[in-house]
């Protein structure tokens, strides 16, 4: 997926300016930046939630040329947990996850056997099958987040956009999420995540850094130049240390 000369707007305000970024196919890209850098706005621009100017292409096809169903089958979107609670609060967990199958269903058609199989698999993957009959507003923050991740998986899209996917997850479920990332990459999926947890973002293949609505840097997560740019992004208030095969961020 490529974006070229992209501008994103919230009402009359221009929140992202002249962005050109490449998201490598079949790889994991993490988007990092200080508060207010425009990370969530970028994902919302890609998904057409916010108005944009510029070009977004998938395999050289302008996504504006895709029908709404095809676009929804191609790009799955995980909003921040708090953004989804109101929208789905009166639905059961099972029905919430089933929403992920809508792009695969004909107008007004009931879910078929395959839809139910995919939903069951998504519930099992996220360890939410035991709460399938409960309502979203009855759940803890971590439970809700796993349900929303299950809905994302149920879409079976080629490109998965995730805005703060680790929000409210405890360490065991964060570890599960990392396992899902590896499995999805093995299936050839393209993953794009907005993360505040730098130690996890550094496990991605590719990093995109935003600052004040502009591109600060992009590069391989293993490249020393990327590490220096990351330290500069946070004004020298972090340092990076290697722990085994991974890099972690620590305060200075």
Long-range contacts (C-beta under 8 A, 24 or more apart in sequence): 1-25, 1-46, 1-56, 1-57, 1-58, 1-159, 1-190, 1-192, 2-55, 2-56, 2-57, 3-46, 3-54, 3-55, 3-56, 3-57, 4-54, 4-55, 4-56, 4-57, 5-53, 5-54, 5-55, 6-45, 6-52, 6-53, 6-54, 6-55, 6-56, 7-52, 7-53, 7-54, 8-38, 8-41, 8-42, 8-44, 8-45, 8-50, 8-51, 8-52, 9-50, 9-51, 9-52, 9-53, 10-41, 10-50, 14-213, 15-41, 15-50, 15-213, 16-41, 16-42, 16-45, 16-210, 16-213, 16-214, 17-213, 17-214, 18-54, 18-214, 19-54, 19-214, 19-215, 20-215, 21-208, 21-215, 21-218, 22-218, 23-159, 23-190, 23-192, 23-206, 23-208, 24-190, 24-205, 24-206, 25-59, 25-190, 26-185, 26-188, 26-189, 26-190, 27-185, 27-190, 27-191, 27-204, 27-205, 27-206, 28-181, 28-185, 28-191, 28-192, 28-193, 28-203, 28-204, 28-205, 28-206, 29-190, 29-191, 29-192, 29-193, 29-204, 29-205, 29-206, 29-207, 29-208, 30-192, 30-193, 30-194, 30-195, 30-200, 30-201, 30-202, 30-204, 30-206, 30-207, 30-208, 30-221, 31-192, 31-193, 31-194, 31-195, 31-207, 31-208, 31-209, 31-210, 32-195, 32-198, 32-201, 32-207, 32-208, 32-209, 32-210, 32-230, 32-233, 33-209, 33-210, 33-211, 33-216, 33-233, 34-211, 34-233, 34-234, 36-212, 37-210, 37-211, 37-212, 37-213, 38-210, 38-212, 38-213, 39-163, 39-194, 39-210, 40-80, 40-163, 40-194, 42-194, 42-210, 43-77, 43-161, 43-163, 43-192, 43-194, 46-75, 46-161, 47-75, 47-77, 47-161, 58-159, 69-103, 72-102, 72-103, 72-155, 72-157, 73-103, 73-104, 73-155, 73-156, 73-157, 74-157, 74-158, 74-159, 75-157, 75-158, 75-159, 75-160, 75-161, 76-100, 76-152, 76-155, 76-156, 76-157, 76-159, 76-160, 76-161, 77-152, 77-161, 77-163, 78-148, 78-149, 78-151, 78-152, 78-160, 78-161, 78-162, 78-163, 78-165, 79-148, 79-163, 80-163, 80-164, 80-167, 81-141, 81-144, 81-145, 81-148, 81-164, 81-167, 81-168, 84-144, 84-148, 85-136, 85-137, 85-144, 88-136, 89-135, 89-136, 89-137, 90-135, 90-136, 90-137, 91-135, 91-136, 92-132, 92-133, 92-134, 92-135, 92-136, 93-123, 93-128, 93-131, 93-132, 93-133, 93-134, 93-135, 93-136, 93-139, 93-147, 93-150, 94-119, 94-123, 94-132, 94-133, 96-136, 96-147, 96-148, 96-151, 97-122, 97-123, 97-128, 97-132, 97-147, 97-150, 97-151, 97-154, 98-154, 99-151, 99-154, 100-150, 100-151, 100-152, 100-153, 100-154, 100-155, 101-154, 101-155, 103-155, 103-157, 104-156, 118-154, 118-156, 119-150, 119-154, 121-153, 122-150, 122-151, 122-153, 122-154, 123-150, 125-150, 125-153, 125-180, 126-150, 126-153, 126-176, 127-173, 127-176, 140-168, 141-167, 141-168, 142-168, 142-169, 142-170, 142-173, 144-168, 145-169, 146-173, 149-177, 149-180, 153-180, 157-189, 158-188, 158-189, 158-190, 159-189, 159-190, 159-191, 159-192, 160-184, 160-189, 160-190, 160-191, 160-192, 161-192, 161-193, 162-191, 162-192, 162-193, 162-194, 163-193, 163-194, 164-194, 164-195, 164-196, 165-193, 165-195, 166-195, 166-197, 166-200, 174-200, 178-203, 198-230, 198-238, 198-248, 198-249, 199-246, 199-247, 199-248, 199-249, 202-240, 202-246, 202-247, 202-248, 202-249, 203-246, 209-233, 221-247
